[in-house]
Amino acid sequence: MNFKSTLLVAGLFASVSAFAAQDPAAFQAAKDVHVANIQERLQIIQTNLSCTQAAADAAAMKACHKTAEAAHKALGAKLKAQLADRKAMKAASKAAAAAPAAAPAAPVPTAP
């Protein structure tokens, strides 16, 4: 795992931790996403292992590596998009909390 991936995973973990402090339902949703991302990484590694074990020569092993590398890059892009979405949601909720409350509607006069 390279440095950028490590930072990305750390950022997602921090996002999950931040959700835990705010809302249990949001925490569970973030946790589910995090678990799914881990399972995706494991699947990439397992596929790479199977491919490498079945490789008959160096060219086949190189193809396994390239396939795994492409899958890791795609997952990294997905994680980056998820992190951006979370940041946007957090910014939107902060903006909504900071916005002044709407003035109460004037009472409607009733007929006597």
C-alpha positions in Angstrom: 0.0 0.0 0.0 1.5 3.3 -1.0 1.5 6.5 1.1 -1.5 8.1 -0.7 -3.6 5.0 -0.1 -2.6 5.0 3.5 -3.6 8.6 3.9 -6.9 7.9 2.1 -7.7 5.0 4.4 -6.8 7.1 7.4 -9.1 9.8 6.2 -11.9 7.4 5.8 -11.3 6.0 9.3 -11.3 9.5 10.7 -14.6 10.1 8.9 -16.1 7.0 10.5 -14.8 8.1 13.9 -16.4 11.6 13.4 -19.8 10.0 12.5 -19.6 7.9 15.7 -19.6 11.0 17.8 -22.6 12.5 16.0 -25.3 10.0 15.1 -25.4 6.2 15.6 -27.3 5.7 12.3 -24.7 7.7 10.4 -21.9 5.8 12.2 -23.4 2.5 11.1 -23.7 3.6 7.5 -20.1 4.8 7.5 -19.0 1.6 9.2 -20.8 -0.4 6.5 -19.0 1.5 3.7 -15.7 1.0 5.4 -16.2 -2.7 5.8 -17.3 -3.0 2.2 -14.1 -1.1 1.1 -11.9 -3.5 3.2 -13.7 -6.5 1.6 -13.0 -5.0 -1.9 -9.3 -4.7 -1.1 -9.3 -8.3 0.2 -11.0 -9.5 -3.0 -8.4 -7.7 -5.1 -5.6 -9.4 -3.1 -7.2 -12.8 -3.3 -7.7 -12.5 -7.0 -4.1 -11.5 -7.4 -3.0 -14.4 -5.3 -5.0 -16.9 -7.3 -3.7 -15.4 -10.6 -0.1 -15.4 -9.4 -0.3 -19.0 -8.2 -1.8 -20.1 -11.6 0.9 -18.2 -13.5 3.0 -20.4 -15.6 5.7 -17.8 -16.5 6.9 -14.3 -15.8 4.7 -12.8 -18.4 1.5 -14.3 -16.8 2.7 -13.1 -13.4 3.3 -9.6 -14.8 -0.3 -9.6 -16.2 -1.6 -10.6 -12.7 0.3 -7.7 -11.2 -1.0 -5.2 -13.8 -4.6 -6.3 -13.3 -4.3 -6.0 -9.5 -2.6 -2.6 -9.8 -5.5 -1.4 -12.0 -8.0 -2.7 -9.6 -6.2 -0.9 -6.7 -6.2 2.3 -8.6 -9.9 2.0 -9.4 -10.6 1.4 -5.7 -8.5 4.3 -4.7 -10.5 6.6 -7.0 -13.7 5.3 -5.5 -12.4 5.9 -2.0 -11.3 9.4 -2.9 -14.8 10.1 -4.3 -16.4 8.7 -1.2 -14.2 11.0 1.0 -15.1 14.0 -1.2 -18.8 13.2 -0.8 -18.4 12.9 3.0 -16.6 16.2 3.1 -19.3 17.9 1.0 -22.0 16.4 3.3 -20.2 17.7 6.4 -19.8 21.2 4.9 -23.5 21.2 3.9 -24.6 20.2 7.4 -22.3 22.9 9.0 -23.7 25.5 6.6 -27.2 24.5 7.5 -26.5 24.6 11.2 -24.8 28.1 10.8 -27.7 29.6 8.7 -30.0 31.8 10.7 -33.3 30.2 11.5 -36.2 31.2 9.2 -38.5 33.8 10.7 -41.7 32.3 12.0 -44.7 32.6 9.7 -47.2 35.3 10.7 -50.3 33.9 12.3 -53.3 33.7 10.0 -56.2 35.7 11.4 -59.3 33.6 12.1 -62.9 34.7 11.5 -64.8 35.5 14.7 
